[in-house]
Amino acid sequence: MTDVIMIFLIGILGIIEILIMAVGVFCLEIQQSKLRRLFFIGSVFLSGIIEVICNFWESNLMMIICIIMTPLSLFIGLKNKKRRIIAVYLCSLTYVALPYFCIDMIVANRWGYDYVENNYSIYAVIRSLTTIVLVTSIIIFLRKDKTYEDKMKKLPVRFLAIQGVCAICGGIMQETYVLALSLFEKGRERVTVSIALVIVILVFYSLGMIIAYIFGLKEQYREENRKKDEYLRMSKEYIQLVKENAKETRKIRHDMSNHINVINEYLCREQYQKAKEYVATFQEHMNQKISKVSVVGNETVDAVITSYMNQEEVEDIKWNVCGKIPVQMYVTDFELCTLFSNLLSNGVEACKKVEKSKRFINIDIKRTEEQLVIEVENSVAEIVPIETLGKITTKADKKNHGLGIKNILEVVEKSKGQILFENDEQAFRTRIVLDLQ
C-alpha cells in the first residue's frame, strides 16, 4: 500500500514540477475558468493513478497515455497557444532534470547508486519535493525583476525551442556522465572526468538561457532606438514649429498697427458688432497660423507635449500646461520623455472616447527644494479600474498596447520616485513625484 501511495505521489509531483516551471519561470498563464481548473486538477490526479497502473501493469498503451498526460494537463490548465505550451513543456521537462542531476550526483557519491535503486520510491518523492523548493526559490529571485514577466512573454517560441534542444543535449550528457563514471574506479581520474562532464552539462543547459538573454537585450536596444528615433522626430517637428511661429509672429506684429487702426475705426463709428467680428476673424487667423507650443524648460519634453498638442485627429482637446522642469535633475531627459509620451498617449486615447466639448488635458509641473511633482489630468468617458492598470488594455492591438502604464511604473521605480493614480467619472489623474538629486 505504501508503494502505491508513493508511486501515486510521484505521478502528481511530476506534473506539479512542470507546472511550476511553466508558470513561474516561463510565465505561462493559468486558465481563469473554474471548470477548466477543475478538469486540470482531475487530470493531475488521473496522472497519478495511471502512474500506479503503469508500475504494476506493464502495457505499451498505458505507458503512452502516461507520457501524454502531462502535456494534456497543461493544455487544460493553461490558456496560451498550443505551440508555446509544447515548447515550454519541453524546456520545463529538460530543465527539471538539472536539479535532478545535482541531487542524484550528491546522493550517489555519498551513499552510492545501490542505495538510490533500493529506496527509489521514497527517494523520488523527496527529490521532487526538493526540486519544487529549489525552483520556487529561483522563481522568487527572478520575479524581483519587475520586467521579467514581460521579457519572457515577448520571447518568441523559436527561442524556447532552442532552449529545449540545448537542455535535451544537457540531459543526454547526464546519461553519458553516469556511463562514464561506471568505467572509472574512485580516484583522481574519476574526479577529473566528473568535473569535465559536469562543466559540459552546465554549458549545454546555460546555452539556451544565454541565447534568450541576448535576444532580450537585442529587443530592449531595439525598443530604445525606436523611442529615440521617435523623440528625434518630435524634436525636429518642435523646432520647425517654433521657427514657423516666430515667422508668423513677425508678420502679425508687422501688420499689427493696421489691424489696430481698423478696430479703432469701427469703435469710433460705434460699429461694435463689426469690431467684434473683425477681432474674431483676427483671432481665428492667429490660431490657424500659430501652432500650439509647450514651454516647460526642457526642449525634449516640450517637443513631446507639442507633438501631442498638434495632433489633427484631436484638435478640440483643451490643453493647459504650466510649470517648469529644472535644468539639473537626477532623472534623464530620455526617462522624462518616456513618462510624458506614455502619459499623454494614454490621455489622448481617453479623450477620443469623450464628447468633443468635454475633452481636456491639464499638465501641472511643480518644484520643491528636493522634488519634482508632475500632475497630468485628462477627461474620461468612464471610471478606470486602477487595480487593472498595466494589466488590461482596451485597445484593439493588445500585443503592442497596454504597456504605457508599465513603462511609466518602470521609470518611476528606477528613479526611486512615487506615483499615485486617482479617478472619477469625469477625469483621470496621475501624480508622479521624482527626486531632483
Summary of the structure (lengths in Angstrom):
residues: 437
radius of gyration: 32.3
end to end distance: 67.9
largest distance: 118.1
contacts: 1256
relative contact order: 0.06
helix: 70%
strand: 9%
